[in-house]
Amino acid sequence: MGIRNVLHSKPGQIIISVLLGLGLSTLFRKVCNNRSCIIFKAAPLDKVKDQIFKFGDKCYKYKLDAEKCSKNKKTLNYA
C-alpha cells in the first residue's frame, strides 16, 4: 500500500513524471559516435567579408586567407 500512496500523492506524481520523461528522452536522444555528428555552422562568407565586428572591447575585421595543405596539419572533413 505504500507505493499506491506515493503514486497518488502530488510529489509522487511529479517524481514519476520526471522519471518517465528522462526515460523517454534517452530513447529519442541523438547518438554521436566517433565525433561524427559535430556540426560546424558559420555565417555566409559574403555577409562577413570585409565587415568589422566588435567583441568585448576590441574590433575585428574578417579576412579570407587561403592556406596550402600540409602533412603536418590535421585534416578535418565535414559536409
PDB file of N, CA, C and O in Angstrom:
ATOM      1  N   MET A   1       0.806  -1.204   0.000  1.00  0.00           N
ATOM      2  CA  MET A   1       0.000   0.000   0.000  1.00  0.00           C
ATOM      3  C   MET A   1       0.847   1.265   0.000  1.00  0.00           C
ATOM      4  O   MET A   1       0.340   2.330  -0.353  1.00  0.00           O
ATOM      5  N   GLY A   2       2.108   1.189   0.379  1.00  0.00           N
ATOM      6  CA  GLY A   2       2.966   2.354   0.425  1.00  0.00           C
ATOM      7  C   GLY A   2       3.221   2.928  -0.958  1.00  0.00           C
ATOM      8  O   GLY A   2       3.298   4.146  -1.118  1.00  0.00           O
ATOM      9  N   ILE A   3       3.353   2.064  -1.962  1.00  0.00           N
ATOM     10  CA  ILE A   3       3.613   2.532  -3.324  1.00  0.00           C
ATOM     11  C   ILE A   3       2.386   3.248  -3.878  1.00  0.00           C
ATOM     12  O   ILE A   3       2.519   4.259  -4.568  1.00  0.00           O
ATOM     13  N   ARG A   4       1.202   2.740  -3.584  1.00  0.00           N
ATOM     14  CA  ARG A   4      -0.023   3.399  -4.065  1.00  0.00           C
ATOM     15  C   ARG A   4      -0.163   4.797  -3.464  1.00  0.00           C
ATOM     16  O   ARG A   4      -0.599   5.727  -4.142  1.00  0.00           O
ATOM     17  N   ASN A   5       0.199   4.940  -2.224  1.00  0.00           N
ATOM     18  CA  ASN A   5       0.125   6.258  -1.591  1.00  0.00           C
ATOM     19  C   ASN A   5       1.088   7.229  -2.262  1.00  0.00           C
ATOM     20  O   ASN A   5       0.769   8.405  -2.437  1.00  0.00           O
ATOM     21  N   VAL A   6       2.278   6.732  -2.639  1.00  0.00           N
ATOM     22  CA  VAL A   6       3.258   7.584  -3.315  1.00  0.00           C
ATOM     23  C   VAL A   6       2.751   7.965  -4.702  1.00  0.00           C
ATOM     24  O   VAL A   6       2.891   9.117  -5.112  1.00  0.00           O
ATOM     25  N   LEU A   7       2.165   7.014  -5.429  1.00  0.00           N
ATOM     26  CA  LEU A   7       1.676   7.282  -6.784  1.00  0.00           C
ATOM     27  C   LEU A   7       0.523   8.275  -6.800  1.00  0.00           C
ATOM     28  O   LEU A   7       0.383   9.044  -7.751  1.00  0.00           O
ATOM     29  N   HIS A   8      -0.288   8.267  -5.781  1.00  0.00           N
ATOM     30  CA  HIS A   8      -1.459   9.139  -5.760  1.00  0.00           C
ATOM     31  C   HIS A   8      -1.204  10.478  -5.067  1.00  0.00           C
ATOM     32  O   HIS A   8      -2.083  11.340  -5.052  1.00  0.00           O
ATOM     33  N   SER A   9      -0.029  10.660  -4.503  1.00  0.00           N
ATOM     34  CA  SER A   9       0.280  11.953  -3.897  1.00  0.00           C
ATOM     35  C   SER A   9       0.862  12.884  -4.963  1.00  0.00           C
ATOM     36  O   SER A   9       1.414  12.415  -5.958  1.00  0.00           O
ATOM     37  N   LYS A  10       0.747  14.171  -4.767  1.00  0.00           N
ATOM     38  CA  LYS A  10       1.236  15.165  -5.731  1.00  0.00           C
ATOM     39  C   LYS A  10       2.755  15.076  -5.912  1.00  0.00           C
ATOM     40  O   LYS A  10       3.212  15.056  -7.054  1.00  0.00           O
ATOM     41  N   PRO A  11       3.564  15.021  -4.839  1.00  0.00           N
ATOM     42  CA  PRO A  11       5.014  14.877  -5.037  1.00  0.00           C
ATOM     43  C   PRO A  11       5.379  13.562  -5.731  1.00  0.00           C
ATOM     44  O   PRO A  11       6.310  13.521  -6.536  1.00  0.00           O
ATOM     45  N   GLY A  12       4.654  12.499  -5.423  1.00  0.00           N
ATOM     46  CA  GLY A  12       4.912  11.211  -6.066  1.00  0.00           C
ATOM     47  C   GLY A  12       4.631  11.263  -7.555  1.00  0.00           C
ATOM     48  O   GLY A  12       5.377  10.684  -8.345  1.00  0.00           O
ATOM     49  N   GLN A  13       3.570  11.946  -7.950  1.00  0.00           N
ATOM     50  CA  GLN A  13       3.243  12.092  -9.371  1.00  0.00           C
ATOM     51  C   GLN A  13       4.317  12.893 -10.098  1.00  0.00           C
ATOM     52  O   GLN A  13       4.660  12.585 -11.239  1.00  0.00           O
ATOM     53  N   ILE A  14       4.839  13.906  -9.449  1.00  0.00           N
ATOM     54  CA  ILE A  14       5.897  14.717 -10.066  1.00  0.00           C
ATOM     55  C   ILE A  14       7.159  13.878 -10.256  1.00  0.00           C
ATOM     56  O   ILE A  14       7.793  13.938 -11.309  1.00  0.00           O
ATOM     57  N   ILE A  15       7.521  13.101  -9.243  1.00  0.00           N
ATOM     58  CA  ILE A  15       8.722  12.266  -9.338  1.00  0.00           C
ATOM     59  C   ILE A  15       8.561  11.223 -10.439  1.00  0.00           C
ATOM     60  O   ILE A  15       9.483  11.009 -11.226  1.00  0.00           O
ATOM     61  N   ILE A  16       7.408  10.577 -10.503  1.00  0.00           N
ATOM     62  CA  ILE A  16       7.157   9.578 -11.551  1.00  0.00           C
ATOM     63  C   ILE A  16       7.180  10.237 -12.923  1.00  0.00           C
ATOM     64  O   ILE A  16       7.718   9.657 -13.866  1.00  0.00           O
ATOM     65  N   SER A  17       6.616  11.426 -13.061  1.00  0.00           N
ATOM     66  CA  SER A  17       6.630  12.139 -14.340  1.00  0.00           C
ATOM     67  C   SER A  17       8.048  12.469 -14.777  1.00  0.00           C
ATOM     68  O   SER A  17       8.387  12.328 -15.952  1.00  0.00           O
ATOM     69  N   VAL A  18       8.876  12.907 -13.837  1.00  0.00           N
ATOM     70  CA  VAL A  18      10.271  13.219 -14.162  1.00  0.00           C
ATOM     71  C   VAL A  18      11.002  11.956 -14.603  1.00  0.00           C
ATOM     72  O   VAL A  18      11.737  11.981 -15.591  1.00  0.00           O
ATOM     73  N   LEU A  19      10.811  10.866 -13.890  1.00  0.00           N
ATOM     74  CA  LEU A  19      11.473   9.608 -14.259  1.00  0.00           C
ATOM     75  C   LEU A  19      11.019   9.117 -15.632  1.00  0.00           C
ATOM     76  O   LEU A  19      11.845   8.667 -16.426  1.00  0.00           O
ATOM     77  N   LEU A  20       9.741   9.194 -15.919  1.00  0.00           N
ATOM     78  CA  LEU A  20       9.245   8.787 -17.238  1.00  0.00           C
ATOM     79  C   LEU A  20       9.764   9.715 -18.329  1.00  0.00           C
ATOM     80  O   LEU A  20      10.094   9.258 -19.423  1.00  0.00           O
ATOM     81  N   GLY A  21       9.838  11.001 -18.048  1.00  0.00           N
ATOM     82  CA  GLY A  21      10.370  11.952 -19.024  1.00  0.00           C
ATOM     83  C   GLY A  21      11.831  11.696 -19.330  1.00  0.00           C
ATOM     84  O   GLY A  21      12.240  11.748 -20.490  1.00  0.00           O
ATOM     85  N   LEU A  22      12.624  11.419 -18.307  1.00  0.00           N
ATOM     86  CA  LEU A  22      14.037  11.096 -18.526  1.00  0.00           C
ATOM     87  C   LEU A  22      14.184   9.796 -19.309  1.00  0.00           C
ATOM     88  O   LEU A  22      15.060   9.681 -20.166  1.00  0.00           O
ATOM     89  N   GLY A  23      13.336   8.825 -19.019  1.00  0.00           N
ATOM     90  CA  GLY A  23      13.382   7.565 -19.757  1.00  0.00           C
ATOM     91  C   GLY A  23      13.046   7.754 -21.222  1.00  0.00           C
ATOM     92  O   GLY A  23      13.710   7.186 -22.089  1.00  0.00           O
ATOM     93  N   LEU A  24      12.023   8.545 -21.511  1.00  0.00           N
ATOM     94  CA  LEU A  24      11.658   8.812 -22.907  1.00  0.00           C
ATOM     95  C   LEU A  24      12.730   9.619 -23.617  1.00  0.00           C
ATOM     96  O   LEU A  24      13.004   9.392 -24.796  1.00  0.00           O
ATOM     97  N   SER A  25      13.332  10.550 -22.915  1.00  0.00           N
ATOM     98  CA  SER A  25      14.363  11.367 -23.562  1.00  0.00           C
ATOM     99  C   SER A  25      15.589  10.534 -23.925  1.00  0.00           C
ATOM    100  O   SER A  25      16.258  10.832 -24.914  1.00  0.00           O
ATOM    101  N   THR A  26      15.895   9.504 -23.151  1.00  0.00           N
ATOM    102  CA  THR A  26      17.023   8.645 -23.512  1.00  0.00           C
ATOM    103  C   THR A  26      16.703   7.792 -24.725  1.00  0.00           C
ATOM    104  O   THR A  26      17.613   7.404 -25.457  1.00  0.00           O
ATOM    105  N   LEU A  27      15.449   7.495 -24.953  1.00  0.00           N
ATOM    106  CA  LEU A  27      15.076   6.726 -26.146  1.00  0.00           C
ATOM    107  C   LEU A  27      15.228   7.545 -27.416  1.00  0.00           C
ATOM    108  O   LEU A  27      15.597   7.002 -28.457  1.00  0.00           O
ATOM    109  N   PHE A  28      14.952   8.835 -27.349  1.00  0.00           N
ATOM    110  CA  PHE A  28      14.919   9.673 -28.544  1.00  0.00           C
ATOM    111  C   PHE A  28      16.109  10.611 -28.680  1.00  0.00           C
ATOM    112  O   PHE A  28      16.096  11.489 -29.543  1.00  0.00           O
ATOM    113  N   ARG A  29      17.123  10.454 -27.865  1.00  0.00           N
ATOM    114  CA  ARG A  29      18.268  11.357 -27.968  1.00  0.00           C
ATOM    115  C   ARG A  29      19.117  11.014 -29.183  1.00  0.00           C
ATOM    116  O   ARG A  29      19.134   9.871 -29.642  1.00  0.00           O
ATOM    117  N   LYS A  30      19.811  12.001 -29.690  1.00  0.00           N
ATOM    118  CA  LYS A  30      20.678  11.811 -30.844  1.00  0.00           C
ATOM    119  C   LYS A  30      21.993  11.202 -30.373  1.00  0.00           C
ATOM    120  O   LYS A  30      22.620  11.695 -29.436  1.00  0.00           O
ATOM    121  N   VAL A  31      22.395  10.138 -31.029  1.00  0.00           N
ATOM    122  CA  VAL A  31      23.623   9.449 -30.650  1.00  0.00           C
ATOM    123  C   VAL A  31      24.753   9.945 -31.535  1.00  0.00           C
ATOM    124  O   VAL A  31      24.610  10.017 -32.756  1.00  0.00           O
ATOM    125  N   CYS A  32      25.858  10.281 -30.929  1.00  0.00           N
ATOM    126  CA  CYS A  32      27.025  10.768 -31.656  1.00  0.00           C
ATOM    127  C   CYS A  32      28.170   9.796 -31.421  1.00  0.00           C
ATOM    128  O   CYS A  32      28.714   9.722 -30.319  1.00  0.00           O
ATOM    129  N   ASN A  33      28.532   9.058 -32.453  1.00  0.00           N
ATOM    130  CA  ASN A  33      29.633   8.106 -32.348  1.00  0.00           C
ATOM    131  C   ASN A  33      30.865   8.656 -33.047  1.00  0.00           C
ATOM    132  O   ASN A  33      30.772   9.208 -34.143  1.00  0.00           O
ATOM    133  N   ASN A  34      32.008   8.505 -32.416  1.00  0.00           N
ATOM    134  CA  ASN A  34      33.292   8.895 -33.005  1.00  0.00           C
ATOM    135  C   ASN A  34      33.309  10.340 -33.479  1.00  0.00           C
ATOM    136  O   ASN A  34      33.944  10.647 -34.488  1.00  0.00           O
ATOM    137  N   ARG A  35      32.642  11.210 -32.791  1.00  0.00           N
ATOM    138  CA  ARG A  35      32.602  12.639 -33.134  1.00  0.00           C
ATOM    139  C   ARG A  35      32.132  12.869 -34.568  1.00  0.00           C
ATOM    140  O   ARG A  35      32.494  13.867 -35.191  1.00  0.00           O
ATOM    141  N   SER A  36      31.318  11.937 -35.095  1.00  0.00           N
ATOM    142  CA  SER A  36      30.887  12.041 -36.484  1.00  0.00           C
ATOM    143  C   SER A  36      29.701  12.979 -36.667  1.00  0.00           C
ATOM    144  O   SER A  36      29.347  13.298 -37.802  1.00  0.00           O
ATOM    145  N   CYS A  37      29.093  13.418 -35.603  1.00  0.00           N
ATOM    146  CA  CYS A  37      27.911  14.266 -35.754  1.00  0.00           C
ATOM    147  C   CYS A  37      28.173  15.704 -35.318  1.00  0.00           C
ATOM    148  O   CYS A  37      27.229  16.429 -35.005  1.00  0.00           O
ATOM    149  N   ILE A  38      29.411  16.124 -35.292  1.00  0.00           N
ATOM    150  CA  ILE A  38      29.729  17.508 -34.961  1.00  0.00           C
ATOM    151  C   ILE A  38      29.369  18.374 -36.159  1.00  0.00           C
ATOM    152  O   ILE A  38      29.783  18.087 -37.282  1.00  0.00           O
ATOM    153  N   ILE A  39      28.608  19.421 -35.927  1.00  0.00           N
ATOM    154  CA  ILE A  39      28.154  20.299 -36.996  1.00  0.00           C
ATOM    155  C   ILE A  39      28.830  21.653 -36.827  1.00  0.00           C
ATOM    156  O   ILE A  39      28.758  22.270 -35.765  1.00  0.00           O
ATOM    157  N   PHE A  40      29.480  22.099 -37.879  1.00  0.00           N
ATOM    158  CA  PHE A  40      30.121  23.410 -37.879  1.00  0.00           C
ATOM    159  C   PHE A  40      29.199  24.384 -38.593  1.00  0.00           C
ATOM    160  O   PHE A  40      28.834  24.163 -39.748  1.00  0.00           O
ATOM    161  N   LYS A  41      28.823  25.450 -37.922  1.00  0.00           N
ATOM    162  CA  LYS A  41      27.951  26.453 -38.521  1.00  0.00           C
ATOM    163  C   LYS A  41      28.671  27.792 -38.511  1.00  0.00           C
ATOM    164  O   LYS A  41      29.319  28.165 -37.534  1.00  0.00           O
ATOM    165  N   ALA A  42      28.543  28.489 -39.602  1.00  0.00           N
ATOM    166  CA  ALA A  42      29.163  29.811 -39.700  1.00  0.00           C
ATOM    167  C   ALA A  42      28.292  30.680 -40.593  1.00  0.00           C
ATOM    168  O   ALA A  42      27.460  30.179 -41.349  1.00  0.00           O
ATOM    169  N   ALA A  43      28.489  31.962 -40.499  1.00  0.00           N
ATOM    170  CA  ALA A  43      27.763  32.897 -41.357  1.00  0.00           C
ATOM    171  C   ALA A  43      28.282  32.762 -42.788  1.00  0.00           C
ATOM    172  O   ALA A  43      29.439  32.396 -42.992  1.00  0.00           O
ATOM    173  N   PRO A  44      27.440  33.053 -43.776  1.00  0.00           N
ATOM    174  CA  PRO A  44      27.909  33.018 -45.168  1.00  0.00           C
ATOM    175  C   PRO A  44      29.059  34.002 -45.367  1.00  0.00           C
ATOM    176  O   PRO A  44      29.062  35.095 -44.801  1.00  0.00           O
ATOM    177  N   LEU A  45      30.032  33.600 -46.177  1.00  0.00           N
ATOM    178  CA  LEU A  45      31.225  34.428 -46.372  1.00  0.00           C
ATOM    179  C   LEU A  45      30.896  35.801 -46.937  1.00  0.00           C
ATOM    180  O   LEU A  45      31.543  36.784 -46.577  1.00  0.00           O
ATOM    181  N   ASP A  46      29.900  35.888 -47.819  1.00  0.00           N
ATOM    182  CA  ASP A  46      29.589  37.186 -48.421  1.00  0.00           C
ATOM    183  C   ASP A  46      29.005  38.170 -47.406  1.00  0.00           C
ATOM    184  O   ASP A  46      29.048  39.381 -47.627  1.00  0.00           O
ATOM    185  N   LYS A  47      28.464  37.667 -46.303  1.00  0.00           N
ATOM    186  CA  LYS A  47      27.911  38.562 -45.280  1.00  0.00           C
ATOM    187  C   LYS A  47      28.969  39.059 -44.298  1.00  0.00           C
ATOM    188  O   LYS A  47      28.797  40.118 -43.695  1.00  0.00           O
ATOM    189  N   VAL A  48      30.054  38.315 -44.130  1.00  0.00           N
ATOM    190  CA  VAL A  48      31.066  38.717 -43.155  1.00  0.00           C
ATOM    191  C   VAL A  48      32.333  39.265 -43.797  1.00  0.00           C
ATOM    192  O   VAL A  48      33.178  39.835 -43.107  1.00  0.00           O
ATOM    193  N   LYS A  49      32.473  39.101 -45.099  1.00  0.00           N
ATOM    194  CA  LYS A  49      33.680  39.557 -45.785  1.00  0.00           C
ATOM    195  C   LYS A  49      33.790  41.078 -45.693  1.00  0.00           C
ATOM    196  O   LYS A  49      32.843  41.801 -46.001  1.00  0.00           O
ATOM    197  N   ASP A  50      34.945  41.545 -45.270  1.00  0.00           N
ATOM    198  CA  ASP A  50      35.261  42.969 -45.142  1.00  0.00           C
ATOM    199  C   ASP A  50      34.335  43.712 -44.182  1.00  0.00           C
ATOM    200  O   ASP A  50      34.172  44.926 -44.308  1.00  0.00           O
ATOM    201  N   GLN A  51      33.733  43.019 -43.239  1.00  0.00           N
ATOM    202  CA  GLN A  51      32.902  43.645 -42.215  1.00  0.00           C
ATOM    203  C   GLN A  51      33.724  43.778 -40.935  1.00  0.00           C
ATOM    204  O   GLN A  51      34.664  43.016 -40.708  1.00  0.00           O
ATOM    205  N   ILE A  52      33.362  44.745 -40.110  1.00  0.00           N
ATOM    206  CA  ILE A  52      34.040  44.957 -38.834  1.00  0.00           C
ATOM    207  C   ILE A  52      33.087  44.527 -37.720  1.00  0.00           C
ATOM    208  O   ILE A  52      31.926  44.935 -37.686  1.00  0.00           O
ATOM    209  N   PHE A  53      33.600  43.691 -36.804  1.00  0.00           N
ATOM    210  CA  PHE A  53      32.796  43.157 -35.718  1.00  0.00           C
ATOM    211  C   PHE A  53      33.426  43.541 -34.390  1.00  0.00           C
ATOM    212  O   PHE A  53      34.649  43.544 -34.245  1.00  0.00           O
ATOM    213  N   LYS A  54      32.576  43.866 -33.422  1.00  0.00           N
ATOM    214  CA  LYS A  54      33.065  44.214 -32.094  1.00  0.00           C
ATOM    215  C   LYS A  54      32.795  43.046 -31.160  1.00  0.00           C
ATOM    216  O   LYS A  54      31.671  42.550 -31.081  1.00  0.00           O
ATOM    217  N   PHE A  55      33.824  42.613 -30.459  1.00  0.00           N
ATOM    218  CA  PHE A  55      33.707  41.547 -29.472  1.00  0.00           C
ATOM    219  C   PHE A  55      34.412  42.021 -28.212  1.00  0.00           C
ATOM    220  O   PHE A  55      35.635  42.161 -28.185  1.00  0.00           O
ATOM    221  N   GLY A  56      33.642  42.263 -27.187  1.00  0.00           N
ATOM    222  CA  GLY A  56      34.222  42.828 -25.968  1.00  0.00           C
ATOM    223  C   GLY A  56      34.620  44.269 -26.222  1.00  0.00           C
ATOM    224  O   GLY A  56      33.807  45.074 -26.677  1.00  0.00           O
ATOM    225  N   ASP A  57      35.856  44.592 -25.933  1.00  0.00           N
ATOM    226  CA  ASP A  57      36.355  45.950 -26.152  1.00  0.00           C
ATOM    227  C   ASP A  57      37.154  46.080 -27.439  1.00  0.00           C
ATOM    228  O   ASP A  57      37.674  47.155 -27.736  1.00  0.00           O
ATOM    229  N   LYS A  58      37.260  45.003 -28.206  1.00  0.00           N
ATOM    230  CA  LYS A  58      38.075  45.029 -29.418  1.00  0.00           C
ATOM    231  C   LYS A  58      37.207  44.882 -30.657  1.00  0.00           C
ATOM    232  O   LYS A  58      36.128  44.290 -30.616  1.00  0.00           O
ATOM    233  N   CYS A  59      37.703  45.436 -31.763  1.00  0.00           N
ATOM    234  CA  CYS A  59      37.041  45.308 -33.055  1.00  0.00           C
ATOM    235  C   CYS A  59      37.891  44.405 -33.946  1.00  0.00           C
ATOM    236  O   CYS A  59      39.120  44.461 -33.922  1.00  0.00           O
ATOM    237  N   TYR A  60      37.207  43.572 -34.732  1.00  0.00           N
ATOM    238  CA  TYR A  60      37.883  42.625 -35.607  1.00  0.00           C
ATOM    239  C   TYR A  60      37.339  42.753 -37.016  1.00  0.00           C
ATOM    240  O   TYR A  60      36.160  43.043 -37.218  1.00  0.00           O
ATOM    241  N   LYS A  61      38.213  42.532 -37.989  1.00  0.00           N
ATOM    242  CA  LYS A  61      37.811  42.538 -39.388  1.00  0.00           C
ATOM    243  C   LYS A  61      38.092  41.156 -39.953  1.00  0.00           C
ATOM    244  O   LYS A  61      39.214  40.656 -39.866  1.00  0.00           O
ATOM    245  N   TYR A  62      37.067  40.541 -40.533  1.00  0.00           N
ATOM    246  CA  TYR A  62      37.205  39.206 -41.095  1.00  0.00           C
ATOM    247  C   TYR A  62      37.925  39.293 -42.423  1.00  0.00           C
ATOM    248  O   TYR A  62      37.581  40.106 -43.281  1.00  0.00           O
ATOM    249  N   LYS A  63      38.928  38.445 -42.584  1.00  0.00           N
ATOM    250  CA  LYS A  63      39.687  38.418 -43.823  1.00  0.00           C
ATOM    251  C   LYS A  63      39.847  36.962 -44.253  1.00  0.00           C
ATOM    252  O   LYS A  63      40.288  36.122 -43.469  1.00  0.00           O
ATOM    253  N   LEU A  64      39.484  36.668 -45.506  1.00  0.00           N
ATOM    254  CA  LEU A  64      39.623  35.324 -46.040  1.00  0.00           C
ATOM    255  C   LEU A  64      41.086  35.077 -46.372  1.00  0.00           C
ATOM    256  O   LEU A  64      41.708  35.859 -47.090  1.00  0.00           O
ATOM    257  N   ASP A  65      41.628  33.995 -45.851  1.00  0.00           N
ATOM    258  CA  ASP A  65      43.039  33.686 -46.053  1.00  0.00           C
ATOM    259  C   ASP A  65      43.169  32.207 -46.404  1.00  0.00           C
ATOM    260  O   ASP A  65      43.020  31.350 -45.533  1.00  0.00           O
ATOM    261  N   ALA A  66      43.445  31.901 -47.671  1.00  0.00           N
ATOM    262  CA  ALA A  66      43.620  30.518 -48.105  1.00  0.00           C
ATOM    263  C   ALA A  66      45.011  30.037 -47.723  1.00  0.00           C
ATOM    264  O   ALA A  66      45.981  30.794 -47.758  1.00  0.00           O
ATOM    265  N   GLU A  67      45.086  28.775 -47.360  1.00  0.00           N
ATOM    266  CA  GLU A  67      46.356  28.217 -46.928  1.00  0.00           C
ATOM    267  C   GLU A  67      46.541  26.850 -47.568  1.00  0.00           C
ATOM    268  O   GLU A  67      45.577  26.102 -47.735  1.00  0.00           O
ATOM    269  N   LYS A  68      47.774  26.524 -47.926  1.00  0.00           N
ATOM    270  CA  LYS A  68      48.061  25.235 -48.550  1.00  0.00           C
ATOM    271  C   LYS A  68      47.985  24.124 -47.510  1.00  0.00           C
ATOM    272  O   LYS A  68      48.272  24.328 -46.330  1.00  0.00           O
ATOM    273  N   CYS A  69      47.592  22.946 -47.980  1.00  0.00           N
ATOM    274  CA  CYS A  69      47.520  21.785 -47.096  1.00  0.00           C
ATOM    275  C   CYS A  69      48.926  21.289 -46.779  1.00  0.00           C
ATOM    276  O   CYS A  69      49.837  21.402 -47.599  1.00  0.00           O
ATOM    277  N   SER A  70      49.085  20.753 -45.608  1.00  0.00           N
ATOM    278  CA  SER A  70      50.378  20.258 -45.170  1.00  0.00           C
ATOM    279  C   SER A  70      50.185  18.910 -44.487  1.00  0.00           C
ATOM    280  O   SER A  70      49.157  18.674 -43.853  1.00  0.00           O
ATOM    281  N   LYS A  71      51.157  18.041 -44.613  1.00  0.00           N
ATOM    282  CA  LYS A  71      51.085  16.722 -43.968  1.00  0.00           C
ATOM    283  C   LYS A  71      51.164  16.855 -42.447  1.00  0.00           C
ATOM    284  O   LYS A  71      50.697  15.978 -41.720  1.00  0.00           O
ATOM    285  N   ASN A  72      51.753  17.946 -41.968  1.00  0.00           N
ATOM    286  CA  ASN A  72      51.908  18.150 -40.531  1.00  0.00           C
ATOM    287  C   ASN A  72      50.628  18.633 -39.860  1.00  0.00           C
ATOM    288  O   ASN A  72      50.508  18.577 -38.636  1.00  0.00           O
ATOM    289  N   LYS A  73      49.668  19.108 -40.657  1.00  0.00           N
ATOM    290  CA  LYS A  73      48.426  19.626 -40.094  1.00  0.00           C
ATOM    291  C   LYS A  73      47.337  18.566 -40.179  1.00  0.00           C
ATOM    292  O   LYS A  73      47.305  17.758 -41.108  1.00  0.00           O
ATOM    293  N   LYS A  74      46.469  18.583 -39.218  1.00  0.00           N
ATOM    294  CA  LYS A  74      45.377  17.631 -39.177  1.00  0.00           C
ATOM    295  C   LYS A  74      44.274  18.079 -40.130  1.00  0.00           C
ATOM    296  O   LYS A  74      43.921  19.258 -40.163  1.00  0.00           O
ATOM    297  N   THR A  75      43.730  17.143 -40.907  1.00  0.00           N
ATOM    298  CA  THR A  75      42.649  17.434 -41.836  1.00  0.00           C
ATOM    299  C   THR A  75      41.327  17.144 -41.153  1.00  0.00           C
ATOM    300  O   THR A  75      41.145  16.082 -40.558  1.00  0.00           O
ATOM    301  N   LEU A  76      40.416  18.079 -41.238  1.00  0.00           N
ATOM    302  CA  LEU A  76      39.097  17.933 -40.648  1.00  0.00           C
ATOM    303  C   LEU A  76      38.087  17.883 -41.772  1.00  0.00           C
ATOM    304  O   LEU A  76      37.875  18.880 -42.462  1.00  0.00           O
ATOM    305  N   ASN A  77      37.460  16.728 -41.966  1.00  0.00           N
ATOM    306  CA  ASN A  77      36.464  16.564 -43.023  1.00  0.00           C
ATOM    307  C   ASN A  77      35.082  16.869 -42.461  1.00  0.00           C
ATOM    308  O   ASN A  77      34.719  16.394 -41.385  1.00  0.00           O
ATOM    309  N   TYR A  78      34.337  17.644 -43.179  1.00  0.00           N
ATOM    310  CA  TYR A  78      32.959  17.917 -42.794  1.00  0.00           C
ATOM    311  C   TYR A  78      32.139  18.132 -44.050  1.00  0.00           C
ATOM    312  O   TYR A  78      32.663  18.494 -45.103  1.00  0.00           O
ATOM    313  N   ALA A  79      30.836  17.902 -43.917  1.00  0.00           N
ATOM    314  CA  ALA A  79      29.966  18.005 -45.089  1.00  0.00           C
ATOM    315  C   ALA A  79      29.189  19.286 -45.090  1.00  0.00           C
ATOM    316  O   ALA A  79      28.406  19.532 -46.008  1.00  0.00           O
TER     317      ALA A  79
END
